Amino acid sequence: MSDFVLELPKSLRGELKEPLGPIYTDADELLAAATEPIVAVGDIVTYHLLTVGYTPAVALVDERTKRAEVDSEVREAVAVEDFDHRRTVDNPPATITSGLLGALVDGLGASGTTLLVVDGEEDLATLPAVLAVPDGASVVYGQPEEGMVLVTADDAARKRCHDLLSRMDGPADEALALLSGA
């Protein structure tokens, strides 16, 4: 795998504001509608799942929410959770790196749970996560000021994520090829 970076062009920012699925404010209700494995993207989403006793198969956190550091309660709850695997990966803001994609694919293929601590920003990881999880699996991410978005990896969600990734600046074909082997 070569090292590469996909960058989010300004032209796509507006499209990413539209939720990819229904929004939940209650973690138990979300979990009742979700299917395994579940990938959690974001510190607050991960925190809410952990506080109701659920550890996602893969969680991506960067210790930030809405461009500010998460509070100590959130950081400590995620830090003390006993994930089976823990890995740190570099991923600058508004990008998707080959390192992030490789770590995501590895985490999904690992036995047990995986925490990916992102040095930079994990916000765009939802797009490749929807493409990397098995059919019917769930990806959960935060929608600022609204709640948690539940995305079921079906044909429509995959098509939308594939389209968005393919329009990012950089070698989208390499990224999509890496994810198609997931």
WOZITA-V325456 format. One record per backbone hydrogen bond with DSSP energy under -1.0 kcal/mol. NH is the residue of the N-H (numbers start at 1). CO is the residue of the C=O. E is the energy in kcal/mol with one decimal. If there is no record, write none. Layout:
NH:CO:E  NH:CO:E
This chain:
6:96:-2.8  7:169:-3.1  8:94:-2.7  12:9:-1.8  16:12:-1.4  17:14:-1.1  24:148:-3.3  30:26:-2.2  31:27:-2.7  32:28:-1.8  33:29:-1.1  34:30:-1.4  39:138:-2.2  40:58:-2.7  41:140:-3.1  42:60:-3.2  46:42:-2.1  47:43:-2.6  48:44:-2.6  49:45:-2.2  50:46:-2.6  51:47:-2.5  53:50:-1.9  54:49:-2.5  57:38:-1.5  58:38:-1.2  59:114:-2.3  60:40:-2.7  61:116:-2.4  65:68:-3.3  68:65:-2.0  70:63:-1.5  75:71:-2.3  76:72:-2.8  77:73:-2.0  78:74:-2.1  79:75:-2.3  80:76:-2.3  83:81:-1.7  85:113:-1.9  87:115:-2.6  89:117:-2.2  91:119:-2.3  95:92:-1.0  96:6:-2.0  98:4:-2.3  101:97:-2.2  102:98:-2.8  103:99:-2.3  104:100:-2.4  105:101:-2.6  106:102:-2.7  107:103:-2.6  108:104:-2.2  109:105:-1.6  110:106:-1.0  114:57:-2.3  115:85:-2.5  116:59:-3.4  117:87:-3.0  118:61:-3.6  119:89:-2.9  120:118:-1.0  121:91:-3.1  125:122:-2.0  127:124:-1.3  129:125:-2.1  130:126:-2.2  131:127:-1.1  132:128:-1.9  133:129:-2.1  136:153:-2.6  137:134:-2.2  138:35:-1.1  138:37:-1.8  139:151:-2.4  140:39:-3.0  141:149:-1.8  143:147:-3.3  146:143:-2.6  147:143:-2.1  148:24:-3.5  149:141:-3.7  150:22:-2.5  151:139:-3.1  153:137:-2.8  154:152:-2.1  158:154:-2.7  159:155:-2.4  160:156:-2.2  161:157:-2.4  162:158:-2.8  163:159:-2.5  164:160:-2.4  165:161:-2.7  166:162:-2.4  168:165:-1.6  169:7:-2.6  172:170:-2.2  175:171:-1.7  176:172:-2.9  177:173:-2.2  178:174:-2.2  179:175:-2.1  180:176:-2.0  182:179:-1.6
